Amino acid sequence: MTNAKGGFTDVSQMSDPTIVLNEQFCLARTYAIAQSEKLMTQVQGVSAADVTAQCKQLAPLLKEQVASVSVNNRPAVIDKVSSFVLSTGMAPSQMAQTARICLGDGYRVDDMDVALASALILVVLGEPVYGELLGHHLTAGFGTSSRVDLAYEWYQASSDAVARGATQVFAPGQAGRAELILTAATEMRGGGTGAAMGTVPQPAAANSVPSFNIAQ
C-alpha cells in the first residue's frame, strides 16, 4: 500500500502504524526474493526446485529456535540460534550466502519457517538489519504468534544497526525508512499486549544443513 501520491508513507504522513508496517514488510519481502533470485543465478547446476527442496531442510533444524521467537526475548533467541550456527561447523560466509538464498526462497514459496530460520541465521552472523523481518512477523502474527511487545526489540536492534552505518539491505534508497518503521513500532507497542507464554516445541531429528556454492 502506498499514499495518495503514489509513494511510500513517510513519518509525517503516518496515520495508521499497522498499514505502515505491512507496507514495509511487503517491500522487505520483495527485496529478499530479488536478492535470493540473483544469488541463485550464480549457483551452477541447481534448479529452483532443488533450492526449495534443500532450503526446506532448515525448518526442522531450527524448529525450536523459530518457535522461541514467539515466546522469548531477542537475546534469548539469539543465544539459541548462535548455538546452532556454531554446531554446524560451516564457514560463516557460506552459511550467510545460503541463508540469503533460502530467505527469499522461503518467501517465494510461502514457507515461513524457512524464511524465519534464514533471517535468524543472518542476524546471528552479524547482519542485525535482517532482524526487521522478525519484527514484522511478530507484529503481523505471520508464521509466529502476534507479539508486538517482542517485535519492538527486533525493530530497535535493526534500526540501531542502520544508525551505526550498517547497509540497509531492504529499500536502501528509501530515506528515513528505519525511523519510519521504529516510529510505527513504537505506536504499536503502546497499544499492544503480550500473548500468553506457550510451550516451545522440541526440535525434530537433525537433517543436513543446506549449502550452496556461489560462483565467483
Contacts in CASP RR format, 6 or more apart in sequence:
PFRMAT RR
TARGET T0000
AUTHOR 0000-0000-0000
METHOD contacts of the structure
MODEL  1
MTNAKGGFTDVSQMSDPTIVLNEQFCLARTYAIAQSEKLMTQVQGVSAAD
VTAQCKQLAPLLKEQVASVSVNNRPAVIDKVSSFVLSTGMAPSQMAQTAR
ICLGDGYRVDDMDVALASALILVVLGEPVYGELLGHHLTAGFGTSSRVDL
AYEWYQASSDAVARGATQVFAPGQAGRAELILTAATEMRGGGTGAAMGTV
PQPAAANSVPSFNIAQ
1 9 0 8 1.000
1 19 0 8 1.000
1 22 0 8 1.000
1 23 0 8 1.000
1 26 0 8 1.000
2 8 0 8 1.000
2 9 0 8 1.000
2 23 0 8 1.000
3 9 0 8 1.000
3 13 0 8 1.000
8 23 0 8 1.000
8 24 0 8 1.000
8 27 0 8 1.000
8 174 0 8 1.000
9 19 0 8 1.000
9 20 0 8 1.000
9 23 0 8 1.000
9 180 0 8 1.000
10 176 0 8 1.000
10 180 0 8 1.000
11 176 0 8 1.000
11 179 0 8 1.000
11 180 0 8 1.000
11 183 0 8 1.000
14 20 0 8 1.000
14 180 0 8 1.000
14 183 0 8 1.000
14 184 0 8 1.000
17 183 0 8 1.000
17 184 0 8 1.000
17 185 0 8 1.000
17 187 0 8 1.000
17 188 0 8 1.000
18 139 0 8 1.000
18 184 0 8 1.000
18 188 0 8 1.000
20 180 0 8 1.000
20 181 0 8 1.000
20 184 0 8 1.000
21 136 0 8 1.000
21 139 0 8 1.000
21 140 0 8 1.000
21 181 0 8 1.000
21 184 0 8 1.000
21 185 0 8 1.000
21 188 0 8 1.000
22 140 0 8 1.000
24 132 0 8 1.000
24 136 0 8 1.000
24 170 0 8 1.000
24 171 0 8 1.000
24 177 0 8 1.000
24 180 0 8 1.000
24 181 0 8 1.000
24 184 0 8 1.000
25 133 0 8 1.000
25 136 0 8 1.000
25 139 0 8 1.000
25 140 0 8 1.000
25 142 0 8 1.000
27 170 0 8 1.000
27 171 0 8 1.000
27 174 0 8 1.000
28 132 0 8 1.000
28 133 0 8 1.000
28 136 0 8 1.000
28 170 0 8 1.000
28 171 0 8 1.000
29 104 0 8 1.000
29 107 0 8 1.000
31 169 0 8 1.000
31 170 0 8 1.000
31 171 0 8 1.000
32 103 0 8 1.000
32 104 0 8 1.000
32 107 0 8 1.000
32 115 0 8 1.000
32 133 0 8 1.000
32 170 0 8 1.000
33 104 0 8 1.000
33 105 0 8 1.000
33 107 0 8 1.000
33 108 0 8 1.000
35 100 0 8 1.000
35 103 0 8 1.000
35 104 0 8 1.000
35 169 0 8 1.000
36 100 0 8 1.000
36 101 0 8 1.000
36 102 0 8 1.000
36 103 0 8 1.000
36 104 0 8 1.000
36 105 0 8 1.000
36 107 0 8 1.000
36 108 0 8 1.000
37 104 0 8 1.000
37 108 0 8 1.000
39 97 0 8 1.000
39 100 0 8 1.000
39 101 0 8 1.000
39 212 0 8 1.000
39 214 0 8 1.000
40 46 0 8 1.000
40 48 0 8 1.000
40 51 0 8 1.000
40 101 0 8 1.000
40 105 0 8 1.000
42 214 0 8 1.000
42 215 0 8 1.000
43 51 0 8 1.000
43 101 0 8 1.000
43 212 0 8 1.000
43 213 0 8 1.000
43 214 0 8 1.000
43 215 0 8 1.000
44 213 0 8 1.000
44 215 0 8 1.000
46 54 0 8 1.000
46 212 0 8 1.000
48 105 0 8 1.000
51 101 0 8 1.000
51 102 0 8 1.000
51 105 0 8 1.000
51 212 0 8 1.000
52 105 0 8 1.000
52 106 0 8 1.000
52 109 0 8 1.000
52 111 0 8 1.000
54 102 0 8 1.000
54 210 0 8 1.000
54 212 0 8 1.000
55 101 0 8 1.000
55 102 0 8 1.000
55 105 0 8 1.000
55 106 0 8 1.000
55 111 0 8 1.000
55 114 0 8 1.000
55 118 0 8 1.000
55 210 0 8 1.000
56 111 0 8 1.000
56 114 0 8 1.000
57 207 0 8 1.000
57 208 0 8 1.000
57 209 0 8 1.000
57 210 0 8 1.000
58 102 0 8 1.000
58 113 0 8 1.000
58 114 0 8 1.000
58 117 0 8 1.000
58 118 0 8 1.000
58 121 0 8 1.000
58 209 0 8 1.000
58 210 0 8 1.000
59 66 0 8 1.000
59 111 0 8 1.000
59 113 0 8 1.000
59 114 0 8 1.000
59 117 0 8 1.000
60 203 0 8 1.000
60 204 0 8 1.000
60 205 0 8 1.000
60 206 0 8 1.000
60 207 0 8 1.000
61 84 0 8 1.000
61 117 0 8 1.000
61 203 0 8 1.000
61 204 0 8 1.000
61 206 0 8 1.000
61 207 0 8 1.000
61 209 0 8 1.000
62 81 0 8 1.000
62 84 0 8 1.000
62 113 0 8 1.000
62 116 0 8 1.000
62 117 0 8 1.000
62 120 0 8 1.000
62 121 0 8 1.000
62 203 0 8 1.000
63 113 0 8 1.000
63 201 0 8 1.000
63 202 0 8 1.000
63 203 0 8 1.000
63 204 0 8 1.000
64 80 0 8 1.000
64 200 0 8 1.000
64 201 0 8 1.000
64 202 0 8 1.000
64 203 0 8 1.000
65 77 0 8 1.000
65 80 0 8 1.000
65 81 0 8 1.000
65 84 0 8 1.000
65 117 0 8 1.000
65 120 0 8 1.000
66 113 0 8 1.000
66 116 0 8 1.000
66 117 0 8 1.000
66 120 0 8 1.000
66 144 0 8 1.000
67 200 0 8 1.000
67 201 0 8 1.000
68 76 0 8 1.000
68 77 0 8 1.000
68 80 0 8 1.000
68 200 0 8 1.000
69 77 0 8 1.000
69 116 0 8 1.000
69 120 0 8 1.000
69 134 0 8 1.000
69 137 0 8 1.000
69 138 0 8 1.000
69 144 0 8 1.000
69 150 0 8 1.000
70 138 0 8 1.000
70 144 0 8 1.000
70 145 0 8 1.000
70 147 0 8 1.000
70 150 0 8 1.000
70 195 0 8 1.000
70 198 0 8 1.000
71 145 0 8 1.000
71 197 0 8 1.000
71 198 0 8 1.000
71 200 0 8 1.000
72 80 0 8 1.000
72 150 0 8 1.000
72 200 0 8 1.000
73 150 0 8 1.000
73 153 0 8 1.000
74 134 0 8 1.000
74 150 0 8 1.000
74 153 0 8 1.000
74 154 0 8 1.000
74 157 0 8 1.000
77 120 0 8 1.000
78 123 0 8 1.000
78 124 0 8 1.000
81 120 0 8 1.000
81 121 0 8 1.000
81 123 0 8 1.000
81 124 0 8 1.000
82 124 0 8 1.000
85 92 0 8 1.000
85 95 0 8 1.000
85 121 0 8 1.000
85 124 0 8 1.000
85 125 0 8 1.000
88 95 0 8 1.000
88 209 0 8 1.000
90 98 0 8 1.000
90 209 0 8 1.000
90 211 0 8 1.000
92 125 0 8 1.000
94 211 0 8 1.000
94 213 0 8 1.000
95 121 0 8 1.000
95 125 0 8 1.000
95 209 0 8 1.000
95 211 0 8 1.000
96 121 0 8 1.000
96 122 0 8 1.000
96 125 0 8 1.000
96 127 0 8 1.000
97 212 0 8 1.000
97 214 0 8 1.000
98 209 0 8 1.000
98 210 0 8 1.000
98 211 0 8 1.000
98 212 0 8 1.000
99 118 0 8 1.000
99 119 0 8 1.000
99 121 0 8 1.000
99 122 0 8 1.000
99 125 0 8 1.000
100 118 0 8 1.000
100 122 0 8 1.000
101 212 0 8 1.000
102 114 0 8 1.000
102 115 0 8 1.000
102 117 0 8 1.000
102 118 0 8 1.000
102 210 0 8 1.000
103 114 0 8 1.000
103 115 0 8 1.000
103 118 0 8 1.000
103 119 0 8 1.000
103 122 0 8 1.000
103 130 0 8 1.000
103 133 0 8 1.000
104 115 0 8 1.000
104 118 0 8 1.000
105 111 0 8 1.000
105 114 0 8 1.000
106 112 0 8 1.000
106 114 0 8 1.000
106 115 0 8 1.000
106 118 0 8 1.000
107 115 0 8 1.000
112 137 0 8 1.000
112 142 0 8 1.000
112 143 0 8 1.000
113 143 0 8 1.000
115 133 0 8 1.000
116 133 0 8 1.000
116 134 0 8 1.000
116 137 0 8 1.000
116 143 0 8 1.000
116 144 0 8 1.000
119 130 0 8 1.000
119 131 0 8 1.000
119 133 0 8 1.000
119 134 0 8 1.000
120 134 0 8 1.000
122 130 0 8 1.000
122 131 0 8 1.000
123 130 0 8 1.000
123 131 0 8 1.000
123 134 0 8 1.000
127 166 0 8 1.000
127 169 0 8 1.000
128 157 0 8 1.000
128 158 0 8 1.000
128 160 0 8 1.000
128 161 0 8 1.000
128 166 0 8 1.000
129 158 0 8 1.000
129 161 0 8 1.000
129 162 0 8 1.000
129 166 0 8 1.000
129 167 0 8 1.000
129 168 0 8 1.000
129 169 0 8 1.000
129 170 0 8 1.000
130 158 0 8 1.000
130 169 0 8 1.000
131 154 0 8 1.000
131 155 0 8 1.000
131 157 0 8 1.000
131 158 0 8 1.000
132 154 0 8 1.000
132 155 0 8 1.000
132 158 0 8 1.000
132 170 0 8 1.000
132 181 0 8 1.000
133 154 0 8 1.000
134 144 0 8 1.000
134 151 0 8 1.000
134 154 0 8 1.000
135 150 0 8 1.000
135 151 0 8 1.000
135 152 0 8 1.000
135 154 0 8 1.000
135 155 0 8 1.000
135 185 0 8 1.000
136 142 0 8 1.000
136 151 0 8 1.000
137 143 0 8 1.000
137 144 0 8 1.000
137 151 0 8 1.000
138 144 0 8 1.000
138 145 0 8 1.000
138 146 0 8 1.000
138 147 0 8 1.000
138 148 0 8 1.000
138 150 0 8 1.000
138 151 0 8 1.000
138 154 0 8 1.000
139 146 0 8 1.000
139 148 0 8 1.000
139 151 0 8 1.000
139 185 0 8 1.000
139 188 0 8 1.000
140 146 0 8 1.000
141 147 0 8 1.000
145 195 0 8 1.000
146 195 0 8 1.000
147 194 0 8 1.000
147 195 0 8 1.000
148 185 0 8 1.000
148 188 0 8 1.000
148 189 0 8 1.000
148 191 0 8 1.000
148 192 0 8 1.000
148 193 0 8 1.000
148 194 0 8 1.000
149 189 0 8 1.000
149 192 0 8 1.000
149 193 0 8 1.000
149 194 0 8 1.000
150 194 0 8 1.000
151 185 0 8 1.000
151 188 0 8 1.000
151 189 0 8 1.000
152 185 0 8 1.000
152 186 0 8 1.000
152 188 0 8 1.000
152 189 0 8 1.000
155 181 0 8 1.000
155 182 0 8 1.000
155 185 0 8 1.000
156 182 0 8 1.000
156 185 0 8 1.000
158 178 0 8 1.000
158 181 0 8 1.000
159 178 0 8 1.000
159 179 0 8 1.000
159 181 0 8 1.000
159 182 0 8 1.000
162 168 0 8 1.000
162 178 0 8 1.000
163 178 0 8 1.000
168 177 0 8 1.000
168 178 0 8 1.000
170 177 0 8 1.000
171 177 0 8 1.000
END
